[in-house]
Structures are given as C-alpha cells and as structure tokens.
Amino acid sequence: MLAQALAPRQGQPIGAGPRKRQHKIVENNLLIGSIPVDENRLSGTAKKLGGKIEEGLGRVTGDAKTQAQGPLKQAAGDIQDLYGQAIDSAEDEIESAKMTATSAEDTMRDFIENRPYTTAAIALGLGWLIGRSHRPF
C-alpha cells in the first residue's frame, strides 16, 4: 500500500503528489479593521459611552448620585482614550524612525555601490585626517 501511495500516477511527473487546493485568504477590512487601535482607546471610548448612559439614566430616574457619576466616568474614559492616542502616536514615531534609518542605510549603500572610487577617496582622506590628528604639528 505504501508503495502504491508513493508511486507517481500516470501522467504526473515523479515527485508530484496529489493536488492540493490552494485556499485564497481574504481579509475583510470592514470586519477586522485596517487601523490598529490600542486597547486603551477602546476601553476609554467604552467608559465614555457608559458614563453618558449612566448620566442619562440618572436624569430619567431622578437619581442625583447616578447622574453625577456619569460625567466622572466620561472624564476617566477621556483620559484613558488620550493615553491610548499617545501610545499610538509614539508607536508611529518609532516606526517612522526605523524607516528613516533604513532609508539612510539604503542611500549610503547606493552611494558606495555606484561611486566606489569616490568612496575610496573619502575613506582614505578620513583615515589620513584621523592619523594626522594624533601627531603633534
């Protein structure tokens, strides 16, 4: 049985096993979202919404304590949302710095590959200046 499974089928080249279906991965940006959001932003927004609901419920029922706690929860939600925004912007800046460093490296590599004689002359000149700086005049 093993020999039959390993033997090539008629019309198939050796090593070509049974065909497997290739599944196409489809990402639905409407459901998944294309913008990563920090969980602090989501929690902050949820707290703000909860505070608004609590404030409205306090107004409807006439409960002053519930009505007063609503704006406090909204403020806590605003603070947490701002914290999440700060984290998101910091991550964006870090990513931007990484891209800038990569860009500078690519620029230098391109210069070295396209102008090898100029690069060698610059290296020799820098070496001479460094060597000359340690000697007294």
Protein Blocks (a to p, Z undefined) as FASTA:
>chain_A
ZZmmmpccehiaehiacddddddddddfklnopadcdfklmmmmmmmmmmmmmmmmmmmn
opaklmmmmmmmmmmmmmmmmmmmmmmmmmmmmmmmmmmmmmmmmmmmmmmmmmmmlmmm
mmmmmmmmmmmmmpcZZ
